[in-house]
Amino acid sequence: MASPDKKSSLAALTLAAVGIVYGDIGTSPLYTMKEVFSKEHGLALTPENLLGVVSLIVWGLIIIVSLKYVTLVLRANNRGEGGIMALMALALSSVTRNSRWYFPLMVMGLFGATLFYGDSVITPAISVLSAVEGLSVATSAFDPYVVPLTVAVLVGLYSLQARGTAGIGKWFGPIMLIWFVTLAVMGIVNIIDAPQILYALNPWHALHFLDGNRFLAFIALGAVVLAFTGAEALYADMGHFGPKPIRMAWFLVAFPALSLNYLGQGALLLMHPDAVTNPFYQQLGAWSVYPLVILSTMAAIIASQATISGTFSMTKQAIALGFLPRMKIEFTSASQIGQIYIPAVNWLQMTVVVMAVIGFGSSSDLAAAYGIAVTATMLVTTILTFFVIRYRWKYNLILCFAATGFFLVIDVSLFSANMLKLFHGGWFPLFLGLILFTLMLTWKRGRELVFENLQKHAIPLEDFLASLFISPPTRVPGTAIFLRGESDGVPHAMLHNLSHNKVLHERVVFLTVRMMEVPYVPAVDQVRIEHLGDDCYQMNVTYGFKNVPDIPAALELAKEQGLEFEMMETSFFIARQTVVANPVRGMALWREHIFVAMSRHARGAADYYQIPSNRVIELGTKVEI
């Protein structure tokens, strides 16, 4: 029997999951039904079509969210962590580096991750814009102010990111709980008026709709998918809450509320087809519009906040895995390590989101851009999951094909339907994803070329030390720590120091930082020390891609292995690399120039590893790629 403390902790996590995990999918009723029956799609609003669409949405929530993500994909966690980056790392670890699948899996996972960035631009834009558009339902006098108000809300939201969400985050759960209860109540009120909508619970109506409309139904799928757009978020947030609270939040709160509201909107349209212009805001009558605008705007802000926080987390993981250069990362909470703020990402994303709101101008136009990135990421998730359950979990091949093949057919159908939006706005998130994909692959390849260059000119460390101490240089008091890459040989900073200063500290430590393709490495396993003789040591510090790199903390851990450091007597020698493009070899010249520019703007190693700046000595070295 669970203790009262465990029960209260589970309840608190479940409430928090309601607020953070389901904000995106929770705001989908604002625009989904309106878009399905948009005039542009040409789908007639008949009772038969209405039953089919509502049935598709409800059964989509059951199959895609409940079965695929909540039941299957949540099991494919990387030591408790979820998200496309964690899944990619897990899939890559299930095959060898020499495997024919390694590079395709990395490319797929990376492309899925970059599409998340495209999605993270559309989500705040469409959520807040569709919420504010409710004012136009009350009176057309608000029409000219919808876009400016939306921009003002979004600019305010991004401006507050530096302060963190610790103060307001505690309200996310209760506010979203009120939101989901409101969705459920509105749905029930309308279902009572037109109970025949409950026939939509029979999946035959969905199948009949697809068979009877064929091409129009295929087009409608591109809008129906808007009801599932937050499914990927529940997997990405698994590390913050664990699978059980996420499952409880879905089955006890989000799923019933969403299903009831979609059924309720269907019932409303059965009785009042003219409400199709904006069925969400017309569910309770004119008196409810302003309260719903306020509540839906709050829900949209929370949904946007979850997406923004997810972007920060994804960027931090990409940096750790070597797909992006080091950036300034600020920690906004002393108690919750996952709450971070990345200024460069924040302001860049805000700029693109505001451009999207102004450029598209309405939630209907944004809806055309929404869906491609989401369905492509869903497709990648399914493929990566197959490799995890087949090659890591060693499940039977037929079972693996059956488990993922069923979802693959659905994902391909939804993605194909959304590809019809390509020239109507769908290019936008794909374009953003393609830019990031190119930058990430360029950075990854560029770092490999730098490593190859350093390897080519590397002097074996053991041989160098053996010859050095035949006639040792003058040794001065204190400790010198030289940052050294894996298999780098003698650090360039050490060679420069010996060449110019002609001295060696009485204790020398070669520090190598390794990033593993796992979320976390426990503190007890982070530091390993090897004695090289003559008071020289090799110190290996290992982190997971969600660990916070902290060299001073690692030096404290070294005490347990007999190596103590006095910071005021310790100097860190770091070689700052100046990368030079070579038109003859390496990457295409334009990619090399991009890599050089990224290298120049990358955050310094000392700053990234939290080394005190007054203890750092930087020595320059030129590297040609």
Secondary structure by P-SEA (a helix, b strand, c coil): cccaaaaaaaaaaaaaaacccccccccccccaaaaaacccccccccaaaaaaaaaaaaaaaacccccccccccccccccccccaaaaaaaaaaaccccccaaaaaaaaaaaaaaaaaaaaaaaaaaaaaaaaccccccccccccaaaaaaaaaaaaaaaaccccccccccaaaaaaaaaaaaaaaaaaaaaaacccccccccaaaaaaaaaacaaaaaaaaaaaaccccaaaaaaaacccccaaaaaaaaacccaaaaaaaaaaaaaaaaaccccccccccccccccaaaaaaaaaaaaaaaaaaaaaaaaaaaaaaaaaaccccccbbbbcccccccccccaaaaaaaaaaaaaaaaaaccaaaaaaaccaaaaaaaaaaaaaaaaaaaccccccaaaaaaaaaaaaaaaaaaaaaacccccccccaaaaaaaaaaaaaaaaaaaaaaaaaaaaaacccaaaaaaaaaccccccccbbbbbbbcccccccaaaaaaaacccccccbbbbbbbbbcccccccccccbbbbbccccbbbbbbbbcccccccaaaaaaaacccccccccccbbbbbbbcbbbbbccccccaaaaaaaaaaaaaccccccccccccccbbbbbbbbcc
